[in-house]
Amino acid sequence: MSLLTDQVKTQVKESLTDLKSPVKIIVFTQTLECHFCQQTRELIEDIGGLSDLITVEVYDFVADAGQAEEYGIDKIPAIAIIGQEDYGIRFYGIPAGYEFTSLIHALRLVGGAGSQLDQATIDELNGLARPIHMQVFVTPTCPYCPQAVVLGYEMAYASPNVRADGIESSEFPQLAIKYQVAGVPRTVINEQTYIEGAAPLPMVMDKVREALAKE
């Protein structure tokens, strides 16, 4: 049984009609599927059937450890969204609720829509002295979370110096505790710098500079 209604499928199919280049969605699960692993895999397989430019690959986190290492996957369920190259765009957990829109944005982003960031920001990201890893903690019921996740994805797409993960907080409580996630969205930059809420780009860039200054 499909997780998407016919109405949602129609809407998603329409939103994917402007894809210009192939997109590969890679899902990591395991033989004895984890909580939400099956639903995540089925959801992605449903989306894969809505565009000829989308292909879906499913790997076992344990049996296919080499692929997991290649894509930097350390927890499941995991989704890697790959366009003409691997831009470092990941989602951990099931992209349900409001986060479904983040997933569709990522597909369109790597499939040819391109970044909406201004050139000055792109130039600064490409000139960073060290890489940036952004972890954006979210929940499916948070209406402000997609803004934070999408901004991270835009930055990752724009520069090889940035990796961006959307992380469904309730599915990874150990990480929520580690990073003191009391509310969402909460963005963690390089383990030590934090942003509360759906911050605008100038504030996020300030935090990127702050994170680099700590290292």
RODO-2510 file (C-alpha; in nm, 4 decimals, decimal comma):
residues 215
     n   res          X          Y          Z
     1     m     0,0000     0,0000     0,0000
     2     s     0,1363     0,3393    -0,0988
     3     l     0,2104     0,5910     0,1745
     4     l     0,1120     0,8724    -0,0624
     5     t    -0,2449     0,9489    -0,1606
     6     d    -0,3292     0,9855    -0,5277
     7     q    -0,3714     1,3596    -0,4746
     8     v    -0,0251     1,3941    -0,3202
     9     k     0,1281     1,1811    -0,5951
    10     t    -0,0242     1,4107    -0,8556
    11     q     0,1120     1,7185    -0,6791
    12     v     0,4603     1,5701    -0,6401
    13     k     0,4684     1,4495    -0,9998
    14     e     0,3796     1,7983    -1,1168
    15     s     0,6487     1,9572    -0,8975
    16     l     0,9084     1,7222    -1,0479
    17     t     0,8247     1,7950    -1,4110
    18     d     1,0944     2,0640    -1,4297
    19     l     1,3788     1,8280    -1,3356
    20     k     1,6529     1,8811    -1,5925
    21     s     1,9039     1,6140    -1,4952
    22     p     1,8964     1,2695    -1,3284
    23     v     1,8618     1,2397    -0,9519
    24     k     1,9552     0,9333    -0,7509
    25     i     1,7993     0,8723    -0,4104
    26     i     1,9945     0,6274    -0,1987
    27     v     1,8203     0,4726     0,1014
    28     f     1,9990     0,2864     0,3793
    29     t     1,7982     0,0414     0,5865
    30     q     1,8716    -0,3100     0,7150
    31     t     1,7358    -0,6642     0,6773
    32     l     1,5481    -0,6474     1,0076
    33     e     1,4228    -0,2998     0,9381
    34     c     1,4517    -0,0385     1,2104
    35     h     1,1653     0,1738     1,3352
    36     f     1,0502     0,3825     1,0355
    37     c     1,3010     0,2124     0,8028
    38     q     1,0296     0,0307     0,6100
    39     q     0,8124     0,3406     0,5803
    40     t     1,1097     0,5494     0,4692
    41     r     1,2074     0,2978     0,2025
    42     e     0,8497     0,2662     0,0767
    43     l     0,8061     0,6439     0,0674
    44     i     1,1202     0,6906    -0,1403
    45     e     1,0240     0,4062    -0,3725
    46     d     0,6868     0,5770    -0,4246
    47     i     0,8589     0,9035    -0,5142
    48     g     1,0996     0,7234    -0,7451
    49     g     0,8040     0,6070    -0,9513
    50     l     0,6847     0,9605    -1,0164
    51     s     0,9649     1,0752    -1,2493
    52     d     1,1700     0,9039    -1,5174
    53     l     1,4691     1,1120    -1,4044
    54     i     1,4680     0,9687    -1,0520
    55     t     1,6274     0,6360    -0,9644
    56     v     1,6224     0,4716    -0,6220
    57     e     1,8922     0,2500    -0,4740
    58     v     1,8403     0,0638    -0,1463
    59     y     2,1326    -0,0618     0,0630
    60     d     2,1577    -0,2647     0,3795
    61     f     2,3426    -0,0630     0,6429
    62     v     2,5231    -0,3751     0,7707
    63     a     2,5632    -0,5944     0,4634
    64     d     2,6552    -0,2984     0,2421
    65     a     2,8934    -0,1375     0,4887
    66     g     3,1225    -0,0264     0,2081
    67     q     2,8498     0,1850     0,0500
    68     a     2,7543     0,3255     0,3899
    69     e     3,1129     0,4321     0,4448
    70     e     3,1370     0,5767     0,0948
    71     y     2,8365     0,8008     0,1561
    72     g     2,9252     0,8800     0,5174
    73     i     2,6153     0,7115     0,6584
    74     d     2,6381     0,6321     1,0304
    75     k     2,2720     0,5800     1,1275
    76     i     1,9455     0,4672     0,9710
    77     p     1,7040     0,5241     0,8157
    78     a     1,9184     0,7440     0,5945
    79     i     1,8597     0,9148     0,2619
    80     a     2,1333     1,0518     0,0369
    81     i     2,0244     1,2716    -0,2534
    82     i     2,2712     1,2665    -0,5411
    83     g     2,2596     1,4785    -0,8565
    84     q     2,5360     1,5205    -1,1116
    85     e     2,7623     1,4815    -0,8097
    86     d     2,7299     1,4089    -0,4390
    87     y     2,6583     1,7468    -0,2812
    88     g     2,6563     1,6158     0,0764
    89     i     2,2787     1,6400     0,1157
    90     r     2,1374     1,3864     0,3635
    91     f     1,8225     1,3220     0,5639
    92     y     1,8132     1,0870     0,8620
    93     g     1,4748     0,9540     0,9658
    94     i     1,1505     0,9536     0,7731
    95     p     1,0874     1,2807     0,5851
    96     a     0,7248     1,2984     0,6908
    97     g     0,4958     1,5886     0,7699
    98     y     0,6490     1,9256     0,6948
    99     e     0,9833     1,7613     0,6136
   100     f     0,8336     1,6043     0,3033
   101     t     0,8588     1,9486     0,1431
   102     s     1,2306     1,9630     0,2320
   103     l     1,2826     1,6345     0,0491
   104     i     1,1031     1,7557    -0,2637
   105     h     1,3016     2,0803    -0,2560
   106     a     1,6257     1,8823    -0,2376
   107     l     1,5254     1,6707    -0,5372
   108     r     1,4466     1,9790    -0,7415
   109     l     1,7622     2,1528    -0,6209
   110     v     2,0024     1,8826    -0,7382
   111     g     1,7899     1,8034    -1,0409
   112     g     1,8493     2,1365    -1,2062
   113     a     1,6604     2,4085    -1,0200
   114     g     1,9920     2,5354    -0,8836
   115     s     2,0778     2,7308    -0,5706
   116     q     1,8878     3,0418    -0,4696
   117     l     2,1835     3,1814    -0,2743
   118     d     2,3377     3,5084    -0,3823
   119     q     2,6775     3,4993    -0,5516
   120     a     2,8565     3,6732    -0,2630
   121     t     2,7462     3,3965    -0,0243
   122     i     2,8454     3,1248    -0,2699
   123     d     3,1881     3,2843    -0,3127
   124     e     3,2378     3,3007     0,0642
   125     l     3,1350     2,9366     0,1094
   126     n     3,3720     2,8276    -0,1661
   127     g     3,6511     3,0226     0,0010
   128     l     3,6115     2,8697     0,3485
   129     a     3,9406     2,7596     0,4991
   130     r     3,7872     2,4424     0,6456
   131     p     3,4775     2,2297     0,5782
   132     i     3,1449     2,2938     0,7473
   133     h     2,9089     2,0202     0,8654
   134     m     2,5548     2,1360     0,9413
   135     q     2,3161     1,9119     1,1354
   136     v     1,9619     2,0479     1,1410
   137     f     1,7380     1,8814     1,3999
   138     v     1,3693     1,8800     1,3096
   139     t     1,0360     1,7126     1,3752
   140     p     0,7591     1,6356     1,1240
   141     t     0,5144     1,8688     1,3001
   142     c     0,7398     2,1772     1,2995
   143     p     0,6300     2,4279     1,0319
   144     y     0,9501     2,6320     1,0643
   145     c     1,1913     2,3395     1,0270
   146     p     1,1888     2,3075     0,6473
   147     q     1,3242     2,6619     0,6167
   148     a     1,6308     2,5671     0,8209
   149     v     1,6835     2,2347     0,6428
   150     v     1,6417     2,3831     0,2961
   151     l     1,8914     2,6596     0,3710
   152     g     2,1452     2,3969     0,4753
   153     y     2,0777     2,2029     0,1556
   154     e     2,1156     2,5186    -0,0527
   155     m     2,4533     2,5840     0,1081
   156     a     2,5673     2,2248     0,0537
   157     y     2,4603     2,2355    -0,3089
   158     a     2,6410     2,5651    -0,3641
   159     s     2,9761     2,4608    -0,2189
   160     p     3,1793     2,1419    -0,1716
   161     n     3,2923     2,2898     0,1610
   162     v     2,9485     2,2283     0,3159
   163     r     2,7633     1,9109     0,4154
   164     a     2,4076     1,9357     0,5428
   165     d     2,2024     1,6774     0,7322
   166     g     1,8368     1,6983     0,8212
   167     i     1,7832     1,4828     1,1318
   168     e     1,4444     1,3804     1,2666
   169     s     1,5070     1,4500     1,6328
   170     s     1,2624     1,2051     1,7894
   171     e     1,4073     0,9122     1,5906
   172     f     1,7569     0,9762     1,7231
   173     p     1,7068     1,0672     2,0904
   174     q     2,0726     1,0005     2,1745
   175     l     2,1744     1,2777     1,9350
   176     a     1,9023     1,5070     2,0656
   177     i     2,0483     1,4614     2,4147
   178     k     2,4070     1,5032     2,2949
   179     y     2,3301     1,8309     2,1193
   180     q     2,0804     1,9515     2,3804
   181     v     1,7883     1,9756     2,1408
   182     a     1,5120     2,1252     2,3523
   183     g     1,3283     2,2793     2,0592
   184     v     1,3393     2,2623     1,6811
   185     p     1,4758     2,3580     1,4458
   186     r     1,8196     2,3523     1,6080
   187     t     2,1224     2,3656     1,3814
   188     v     2,4612     2,2386     1,4946
   189     i     2,7642     2,3583     1,3000
   190     n     3,0867     2,1594     1,3394
   191     e     2,9771     2,0171     1,6747
   192     q     3,0295     2,3355     1,8775
   193     t     2,8183     2,6193     1,7338
   194     y     2,4403     2,6299     1,7593
   195     i     2,1536     2,8144     1,5970
   196     e     1,8055     2,8181     1,7460
   197     g     1,5081     2,8517     1,5149
   198     a     1,4796     2,9133     1,1429
   199     a     1,7484     3,1793     1,1216
   200     p     1,7919     3,3968     0,8114
   201     l     2,0949     3,3516     0,5892
   202     p     2,3010     3,6442     0,7304
   203     m     2,2707     3,5015     1,0826
   204     v     2,3618     3,1535     0,9621
   205     m     2,6705     3,2881     0,7852
   206     d     2,7700     3,4686     1,1059
   207     k     2,7468     3,1363     1,2867
   208     v     2,9544     2,9668     1,0170
   209     r     3,2277     3,2248     1,0741
   210     e     3,1941     3,1768     1,4493
   211     a     3,2312     2,7988     1,4105
   212     l     3,5462     2,8361     1,2055
   213     a     3,6924     3,0845     1,4523
   214     k     3,6617     2,8243     1,7299
   215     e     3,8786     2,5744     1,5457
***
